[in-house]
Amino acid sequence: MSRIPVAILGATGAVGQRFLQLLAEHPLFEVVEVAASDRSAGKAYREACVWRLPGAPPAGVAGLTVSTTEAPFRSRLLFSGLDSSVAGEVEAALAAKGHAVVSNSRNHRMDPDVPLLIPEVNADHLDALGAQRRRTGGGYIVTNPNCSVVGLAMALAPLHRAFGVEAAAVVTLQALSGAGYPGVASLDVVDNVIPFIGGGEEEKIESEPRKILGHFEDGGFVAAAMTISASVHRVAVSDGHTMAILVRLAKPASPGDAAAALASFRGEPQERRLPSAPERPIHVLDAADRPQPRLDRDRENGMAVSVGRIRPDGLFHLRLEALVHNTIRGAAGAAILNAELLQARGLLP
Ligand SMILES: NC(=O)c1ccc[n+]([C@@H]2O[C@H](COP(=O)([O-])OP(=O)(O)OC[C@H]3O[C@@H](n4cnc5c(N)ncnc54)[C@H](OP(=O)(O)O)[C@@H]3O)[C@@H](O)[C@H]2O)c1
């Protein structure tokens, strides 16, 4: 069977490179077009891009000529890892031209007819596409959450279903790759922790999970009734965002009950056996000193979230630690899983 041709927007960036790496051997999708800014357009990909992942750019892509995002794309499916300064307008224009835009950028995540999708958690939010396609005339945008939010929302979802999450407080320790390349200056971050991440990071972590854990009803999204408080930090880790999470539940649960709910969590990607779906979306770790970014971020090819240290809390009900690979499950891998679900449901244009 021939693979579905796709384009990568922002192909030269940190997320764009992950897209190319993860799609190199993909059974459904084949990268045939790459786009980036005017700085890169017109060059062969291997010359336009400073490749920052192990090895070299995939052979099928290295010789492709980089286009601008205004170029006409023959691919109906476009993956976007565009800088958020341009993603908003570019993605809307391409959806209006009939493309399916599967995006990492923050610009359209909270739009009233755009799914903010984690396929295991809220596949039913794809119901919003009907309204969106009527608005655009056929194309659409589907987004994945902020890189920390993917880990947080996946850790909260089973607890919310089983016990009702009323409130969560999260302290993040976020990796350098989350800032793109070249990102944070080495003299700022070596031997240091920076208690601030720009671009509204805390606000995203406080708002996006409420949309994800809410539901789509009568043509609109209804946010989950919970309060989330976030304090973010940039740390000198290459990949993998760690989060210390406190949770207050409507129906108090023991750490053992919470661990059982997390470990047994499955969703539509597992039922459909989508190519990028982890067998177990959440790995519950027993060791007292896990999860750790270097040891646990690559579980199930970077697509599983690791949770550990589930214990009672004197202020809230439970405390736990979660870890997500920020450029795989938190970005490119998340978007690819979204596109696999769209394909399986017959929703690709
Ligand atoms: N890194 C993560 O962990 C992560 C996780 C989740 C979501 N995201 C989101 O994903 C997006 C990409 O992040 P990143 O870390 O990959 O950033 P990045 O490394 O800075 O890459 C940005 C990409 O956007 C392109 N670009 C910049 N200005 C452009 C313009 N005017 N027109 C067309 N293309 C333009 C760049 O092309 P040139 O090389 O030609 O400049 C590059 O390909 C952002 O919206 C970010 O918030 C990132």
The ligand as a Gaussian input file, in Angstrom:
#p B3LYP/6-31G(d) Opt

LIG

0 1
 N       10.450000      22.007000      21.640000
 C        9.435000      21.451000      22.287000
 O        9.607000      20.620000      23.191000
 C        8.023000      21.818000      21.936000
 C        7.009000      21.069000      22.478000
 C        5.684000      21.349000      22.154000
 C        5.406000      22.368000      21.291000
 N        6.407000      23.122000      20.749000
 C        6.025000      24.173000      19.815000
 O        6.428000      23.761000      18.498000
 C        6.824000      24.899000      17.718000
 C        8.263000      24.716000      17.244000
 O        9.128000      24.663000      18.363000
 P       10.696000      24.336000      18.204000
 O       11.184000      24.117000      19.568000
 O       10.885000      23.290000      17.154000
 O       11.219000      25.748000      17.624000
 P       12.516000      26.044000      16.727000
 O       13.569000      25.013000      16.927000
 O       12.842000      27.463000      16.973000
 O       11.976000      25.885000      15.210000
 C       11.066000      26.817000      14.642000
 C       10.746000      26.448000      13.196000
 O        9.869000      27.466000      12.664000
 C       10.444000      28.009000      11.469000
 N       10.125000      29.427000      11.329000
 C       10.514000      30.454000      12.137000
 N       10.057000      31.640000      11.641000
 C        9.373000      31.339000      10.510000
 C        8.687000      32.117000       9.530000
 N        8.594000      33.466000       9.634000
 N        8.102000      31.491000       8.485000
 C        8.168000      30.137000       8.359000
 N        8.835000      29.346000       9.245000
 C        9.414000      29.932000      10.309000
 C       11.936000      27.805000      11.604000
 O       12.544000      27.816000      10.325000
 P       14.049000      28.413000      10.078000
 O       14.990000      27.320000      10.512000
 O       14.084000      28.640000       8.612000
 O       14.186000      29.655000      10.905000
 C       11.980000      26.423000      12.269000
 O       11.802000      25.426000      11.286000
 C        6.637000      26.117000      18.623000
 O        5.385000      26.701000      18.344000
 C        6.702000      25.526000      20.020000
 O        6.010000      26.307000      20.951000
 C        7.713000      22.852000      21.037000

